[in-house]
């Protein structure tokens, strides 16, 4: 029987992460641990620091103090090799209908520098359900279809970790169920660890096994059912959203 090294089960370890802006604190002493196979939801109101947290995790923002390890390697010092193990989909920006690239061309961009077996690509297209769009221009697709194309592009490298920042903002309500089914499939069947942020608390409750609630500080970190079954946690979330709303109103 093989013994699993505990460290190998940690995909992301964040310790005492602090990040200051010019006039305020953006992230304040955040510590989070994400394990292999987690479907990890990050929730918090707009302006809570979720996108900034993702950028720090990906080494795109290095102005923080504290440590972030991804696959047990300090992300600040990491070479490009580690990025092959991560798929990242930033906040959705719908493509203009005049955008010239076809879906196939966008998928090919994701495969740059890597020899990928055609059967593997076909399997992936079937999984994400975009085979029929390959020759269409990306700008002619709906928000939900575009998002599935971006997920396909991110999955071409067969990442072990998929990071999605507000992935459902441009997706029509009718397509949401299909989209969520795809994420569950990727997590359960392909064993991809998923970290995602969403304002859809019902979806986070349904899909995620663990959750972190942040508003600059870490308000909660633990199992989803623990968060959603405690009215005090939901109250904290609502109060932080109200605080941000009032602050932006006064500005």
C-alpha positions in Angstrom: 0.0 0.0 0.0 1.5 3.3 -1.0 1.6 6.1 1.6 0.5 9.5 0.4 2.9 12.2 1.4 0.7 14.8 3.1 2.5 17.6 1.4 1.5 16.3 -2.1 -2.1 16.8 -1.1 -1.6 20.5 -0.8 -2.2 22.4 -4.0 -2.2 25.9 -2.7 -1.0 27.1 0.7 -1.3 30.8 1.6 0.2 32.0 4.9 -0.2 35.5 6.4 -0.8 37.2 3.0 -0.8 41.0 3.3 -1.2 43.5 0.5 -1.4 47.2 0.8 -2.7 49.7 -1.8 -1.7 53.4 -1.8 -4.2 54.4 0.7 -5.8 51.2 2.1 -5.3 47.6 2.9 -6.4 45.3 0.1 -5.7 41.9 1.7 -5.2 41.6 5.4 -3.5 38.5 6.9 -5.1 35.8 4.7 -4.2 32.2 5.4 -5.8 29.5 3.2 -5.1 25.9 2.4 -6.5 24.1 -0.7 -6.0 20.4 -1.1 -5.9 18.1 -4.2 -9.4 17.4 -5.4 -11.0 20.3 -3.7 -13.8 22.3 -5.4 -13.0 25.5 -3.5 -15.3 28.5 -3.6 -14.1 32.0 -2.8 -16.9 34.4 -1.9 -17.1 38.0 -0.9 -18.7 41.2 -2.2 -17.2 43.3 -5.1 -14.1 45.0 -3.9 -13.4 42.3 -1.3 -10.0 41.4 -2.9 -11.0 38.1 -4.7 -9.4 39.0 -8.1 -6.3 40.4 -6.4 -6.0 37.2 -4.4 -6.1 35.1 -7.6 -3.5 37.4 -9.2 -1.2 36.9 -6.2 -1.8 33.1 -6.4 -0.7 33.2 -10.0 2.4 35.3 -9.4 0.9 38.1 -11.4 1.0 40.4 -8.4 4.1 40.1 -6.3 3.7 43.1 -4.1 2.5 41.1 -1.1 4.2 40.0 2.1 3.6 36.5 3.4 4.0 33.2 1.5 2.0 31.6 -1.3 3.0 28.1 -2.3 1.4 26.4 -5.3 2.3 22.7 -5.7 4.7 23.2 -2.7 6.7 25.8 -4.7 6.9 29.5 -3.7 5.0 31.2 -6.5 7.2 34.4 -6.3 10.3 32.5 -7.2 8.7 30.1 -9.6 9.7 29.4 -13.2 7.2 29.1 -16.1 7.1 25.3 -15.7 4.5 25.6 -12.9 2.1 27.5 -15.1 1.7 24.4 -17.3 0.0 22.8 -14.3 -2.5 25.7 -13.9 -5.5 26.7 -16.1 -6.7 30.3 -15.5 -9.9 31.9 -16.7 -10.0 35.6 -15.7 -13.2 37.6 -15.2 -15.4 37.2 -18.4 -14.9 39.8 -21.1 -17.3 39.1 -23.9 -15.7 39.2 -27.3 -16.9 41.9 -29.7 -18.8 40.2 -32.6 -16.2 41.6 -35.0 -13.4 39.8 -33.2 -11.8 37.9 -36.1 -10.5 34.6 -34.6 -12.4 31.4 -34.9 -12.9 29.0 -32.0 -10.3 26.6 -33.6 -7.7 29.4 -33.7 -8.3 30.3 -30.0 -8.0 26.6 -29.0 -4.8 26.3 -31.0 -3.4 29.3 -29.1 -3.9 27.2 -25.9 -1.9 24.3 -27.4 1.1 26.4 -28.5 4.4 24.8 -27.7 2.9 21.4 -26.9 2.3 18.4 -29.1 -1.3 17.3 -28.3 -2.8 14.1 -29.6 -5.8 14.7 -31.9 -7.9 12.1 -30.0 -7.2 14.0 -26.8 -8.4 17.2 -28.4 -11.5 15.5 -29.7 -12.3 14.1 -26.2 -11.8 17.5 -24.7 -14.1 19.1 -27.3 -16.8 16.5 -26.5 -16.4 17.1 -22.8 -16.9 20.8 -23.1 -19.5 20.5 -25.9 -18.0 23.0 -28.4 -17.2 20.7 -31.4 -19.9 22.3 -33.5 -18.5 25.8 -33.0 -14.9 25.2 -34.1 -15.2 27.1 -37.4 -17.4 29.9 -36.0 -15.9 33.3 -35.0 -15.7 33.6 -31.2 -17.5 36.9 -31.3 -20.6 35.2 -32.8 -21.1 32.9 -29.9 -23.2 33.5 -26.7 -21.5 34.4 -23.4 -21.9 30.8 -22.2 -20.5 29.3 -25.4 -17.5 31.7 -25.2 -16.8 30.7 -21.6 -16.8 27.0 -22.6 -14.3 27.9 -25.4 -12.1 29.6 -22.8 -12.3 26.6 -20.5 -11.3 24.3 -23.4 -8.3 26.5 -24.1 -7.3 26.4 -20.5 -7.7 22.6 -20.4 -5.6 21.9 -23.5 -2.5 21.7 -21.3 -4.2 19.2 -19.0 -3.8 21.3 -15.9 -4.1 19.9 -12.4 -5.5 23.2 -11.1 -8.2 25.3 -12.7 -8.8 28.9 -11.4 -12.0 30.6 -12.5 -12.7 34.3 -11.5 -16.5 34.9 -11.6 -16.9 32.5 -14.5 -20.7 32.8 -14.8 -21.2 36.5 -15.2 -21.8 36.4 -19.0 -23.7 33.1 -19.0 -27.4 33.0 -19.6 -29.5 31.4 -16.8 -30.6 28.6 -19.1 -27.0 27.6 -19.8 -25.9 27.8 -16.2 -26.9 24.2 -15.3 -24.8 22.8 -18.3 -21.9 24.9 -17.2 -22.0 23.8 -13.6 -22.3 20.1 -14.8 -19.1 20.6 -16.8 -17.3 21.9 -13.7 -18.5 19.0 -11.6 -17.3 16.6 -14.4 -13.9 18.2 -14.5 -13.6 18.0 -10.7 -15.0 14.5 -10.2 -13.9 12.6 -13.4 -10.8 14.4 -14.4 -9.7 15.0 -10.8 -8.9 18.7 -11.5 -8.7 20.8 -8.4 -11.0 23.9 -8.9 -10.8 27.3 -7.2 -13.5 29.7 -8.3 -15.1 32.9 -7.1 -18.8 33.5 -7.5 -21.6 35.8 -6.3 -24.0 32.9 -6.7 -24.1 31.6 -3.2 -26.6 28.8 -4.0 -24.2 27.5 -6.7 -21.2 27.7 -4.3 -23.2 25.9 -1.7 -24.2 23.2 -4.3 -20.8 22.7 -6.0 -18.0 23.5 -3.6 -16.9 21.2 -0.8 -14.9 24.0 0.9 -15.3 27.8 1.0 -13.4 30.9 2.0 -15.4 34.1 2.6 -13.2 37.2 2.4 -13.7 40.9 2.8 -10.0 42.1 2.9 -9.7 39.8 6.0 -10.6 36.1 6.0 -14.1 35.9 7.5 -14.4 32.1 7.2 -12.4 29.2 5.9 -13.8 25.6 6.1 -16.3 23.2 4.8 -19.2 24.6 2.7 -22.0 23.0 4.8 -20.4 24.5 7.9 -20.6 28.0 6.4 -24.0 27.8 4.8 -25.7 26.1 7.8 -24.6 29.0 10.2 -26.7 32.1 10.0 -23.9 34.2 11.6 -21.6 33.4 8.6 -24.3 34.5 6.1 -24.9 37.6 8.2 -21.1 38.5 8.1 -21.2 38.1 4.3 -24.3 40.4 4.0 -22.8 43.0 6.3 -19.5 43.1 4.4 -21.5 43.5 1.1 -23.5 46.3 2.7 -20.4 48.0 4.0 -18.8 48.1 0.5 -22.0 49.4 -1.0 -22.3 52.2 1.5 -18.6 53.1 1.1 -18.8 53.3 -2.7 -22.0 55.3 -2.3 -20.3 57.9 -0.1 -17.3 58.1 -2.6 
